[in-house]
Amino acid sequence: MAEHTNAAECATVIGNDVVIKGEITVEKGLRVDGQIEGAVTTKGRVHVGKTGLLSAEVHGGSVVIEGKVKGNIVASDRVTLEATSNMAGDLTAPR
C-alpha cells in the first residue's frame, strides 16, 4: 500500500490535466498526476501518482511510483515501486 504523501513532502503538484515538456527542478518535492517529458530534479520526494506518466530522467531524494515511468531514476535514499507501477529504465538507489 502506498504511503500517504503530505504537503511538506510534495510541495509542488502536477495535476492530471497538465503536460510539461522540459526540465523541472523543485526544492522540497513533487507529486506528478499528469505528464512530464524531459528531466525532474529535487532533493526531496518524487511521487508519481496512478495517473502520472513520466518520460524523463529522475533525480530525487526518494521516489515512489504508482503510475508509469520511462527513463532512468537515481535516488539518494530509496525507490518504491507500487503494485500499479510500470517502469522501464535503470534504477539506482541505496535501498
C-alpha positions, 0 to 999 in steps of 0.5 A: 500500500502506498504511503500517504504523501503530505504537503511538506513532502510534495510541495509542488503538484502536477495535476492530471490535466497538465503536460510539461515538456522540459526540465523541472527542478523543485526544492522540497518535492513533487507529486506528478498526476499528469505528464512530464517529458524531459528531466525532474530534479529535487532533493526531496520526494518524487511521487508519481501518482496512478495517473502520472506518466513520466518520460524523463530522467529522475533525480530525487531524494526518494521516489515512489511510483504508482503510475508509469515511468520511462527513463532512468531514476537515481535516488539518494535514499530509496525507490518504491515501486507500487503494485500499479507501477510500470517502469522501464529504465535503470534504477539506482538507489541505496535501498 
